[in-house]
Amino acid sequence: MLPSDIFNKRILLSPLNWGMGHVTRCIPLVDILIRNGNEIFIACDKGQEAIFKQYFLDVHFINHAGYPFKFGKHGNFGLDLAKQFRQLNKRLVDEEKEVNQYIDEFQIDLIISDHRYGFNSKNIHSILLTHQVNLPIRWYEKWVQKIHFNYLKQFNEIWVPDTFDSDYSGSLSEPIANLEINYIGILSRFQLYEIPIIKTIEKTIIVSGPAVYAEKYAKDQLSSERNKDVNCVMILPESIILTDVPSNFQIQNSTNWKACDQLILNSKKIISRCGYSTLMDLGILKVPFEITPTPGQREQEYLFDLWNKKALGQSSS
C-alpha cells in the first residue's frame, strides 16, 4: 500500500518527538492523505501541534505524550539511550494501551506511526514510517538491531520515505526478509510549494538538533570566514539568544515555520546539519549545500559520509 492508495479513511498518525524532522516529513504525507478525502487525527505534543496547525486547518489533534529522552553532553547517543531504556520501555507499554483507546473513541481505520515503536495496534492495520530499517550500529551491537527488528515486526508494513534503490538513505533502508516494506518516495514540505527560479538570499543557515550542540553550531557559523560579507539568514530556535550578530546576518526564529519556508525557498545555498528530513528537503530544493553531522548521532555521521561520496561522484562524472 502507498499513501496515494488510501481514500476516505479515519487515520490516526503520530510523529516521534525526538527532533522536528519527524513533523517535517509528516507534513507532505498528511497533505496527500487529506487530498484523498481521509480524516486525519494527529496524536502529538503541544509543540508538534503548533507546527501542524501552521499547515492544516482541517485535522484533529489528540494531546499525546512523547517518549522521555534527553541528550547528554558527551555525544554518546547509545549510552544516553541505555541509561533511559527503562523509562522508554514503560512509555511504549502505556502507549499501546492509549492507542487502542483512541481507536475506540475516534473509530480509527488505519494507524501511521513515524518511528514510534509503541504506536500500533493488533486490532487494525498499523504502518511504521521510517528510513532506518537497519540501524547504523557497530559489529558488537547486533543485539540492538535484533530489538529493533522485533519492534518492526509489530507493524503490518513499513513505509520507507526513499526511492526503491535507497538513493537518499543508503544501507539504512535496504530491505530485510520477512518484513513488508514499501518505498513511498521522499517526503518534503517543500513539495507543497512552487520552487522560485530567482533566489535573493545567498545563504541560509539552519540551526537544529539537541540544544547542547545547537548553540555552538550557531556561534561557529556566525564567526566562520566563509559567511563573511555575504547576505546570510540564520534560522534558529527561540531558546538560543545570540549577541554580537554581524550586520550581514538576518536572524529568523524557527517557531514561524511558514516564514522560514519562504527564506529557505529563496536561498541559493543551505548550510545545516544532515538529519534525514533535511536531506529530503535538499533533494527537492536542488541548491548547493554544506552539511555536518550532529555529534554522537551515528545515523547523521553515516548520512554525511554517504552524501559526500555522492557529491564527489557527481562532480567527477
Secondary structure, 3 states (H helix, E strand, C coil): CCHHHCCCCEEEEEECCCCCHHHHHHHHHHHHHHHCCCEEEEEECHHHHHHHCCCCCCCEEEECCCCCCCCCCCCCHHHHHHHCHHHHHHHHHHHHHHHHHHHHHHCCCEEEEECCCCCCCCCCEEEEECCCCCCCCCHHHHHHHHHHHHHHCCCCEEEECCCCCCCCCHHHHCCCCCCCEEECCCCCHHHHCCCCCCCCECEEEECCCCHHHHHHHHHHHHHCHHHCCCCEEEEECCCCCCCCCCCCEEEEECCCHHHHHHHHHCECCEEEECCHHHHHHHHHHCCCEEEECCCCCHHHHHHHHHHHHHHHHHHHC
